[in-house]
Amino acid sequence: MAVVDCPIETFVNHTKTSVLFLEKTSKGNKQDYDIFMARADTCGHDKRGKTIFKKSNGKEIVDDDIAFISKEYTKFLKNIQNF
């Protein structure tokens, strides 16, 4: 259903990781469908665990692409369910 490439700082051991979202289907049910793909450049903290921020509309917010990707994936799921 989806592939999300995570930044190397996401986990303590600093291993490059991608998260796969899978859905089990009934046996023999093969059909083509769209796949959501995203790459997160930031995860809200640096390699030492210190929170990182960015400016948005004059305010400092946590620099976390994963939270944004989560919202976009929810939109994607709603969109494909409407077809």
C-alpha positions in Angstrom: 0.0 0.0 0.0 2.9 2.4 0.8 6.6 2.8 1.1 8.1 5.5 3.4 11.8 6.2 3.4 12.9 7.4 6.8 15.9 9.6 7.7 18.9 7.9 9.2 18.3 9.7 12.5 14.9 8.0 13.0 16.3 5.1 15.1 19.0 5.0 17.7 21.3 2.7 15.8 21.3 5.1 12.8 20.3 2.4 10.3 18.7 3.5 7.0 15.1 2.3 7.2 12.1 2.2 5.0 8.6 1.4 6.3 6.3 -0.8 4.2 2.6 -0.7 4.6 1.1 -4.0 3.4 -2.5 -5.3 3.2 -3.4 -9.0 3.1 -5.9 -9.8 0.5 -8.0 -12.9 -0.1 -6.3 -15.7 -2.0 -6.4 -15.2 -5.8 -7.5 -11.5 -5.5 -4.9 -9.9 -7.7 -5.5 -6.3 -8.9 -3.5 -3.3 -9.7 -3.6 -0.3 -7.4 -1.8 2.9 -6.6 1.1 2.8 -4.1 1.8 5.8 -1.9 5.5 6.6 -1.8 7.3 9.3 0.3 10.7 10.3 1.6 11.1 11.9 5.0 14.2 14.1 5.3 13.6 14.9 9.0 12.1 13.1 11.9 11.9 15.8 14.5 15.3 15.2 16.1 19.0 15.1 15.2 21.4 12.1 15.5 21.8 12.9 19.2 18.1 13.0 19.9 17.9 16.8 20.2 14.7 18.3 18.9 15.1 20.3 15.7 12.8 23.1 14.7 11.9 25.1 11.6 10.1 28.4 11.0 6.6 28.2 9.7 4.5 31.4 9.4 6.8 33.1 11.8 6.5 30.4 14.4 9.0 27.7 15.4 7.6 24.2 15.0 9.2 20.8 15.2 10.9 19.8 11.9 9.2 16.5 11.4 8.4 15.2 7.9 7.0 12.0 9.3 4.0 13.8 10.8 3.3 15.5 7.5 3.6 12.2 5.6 1.1 10.6 7.9 -1.4 13.2 7.1 -0.8 12.9 3.4 -1.1 9.1 3.6 -4.5 9.5 5.3 -5.6 11.8 2.4 -4.3 9.2 -0.1 -6.3 6.4 1.5 -9.5 8.5 1.5 -8.9 9.3 -2.2 -8.5 5.7 -3.3 -11.6 4.6 -1.3 -13.7 7.1 -3.3 -13.0 5.3 -6.5 
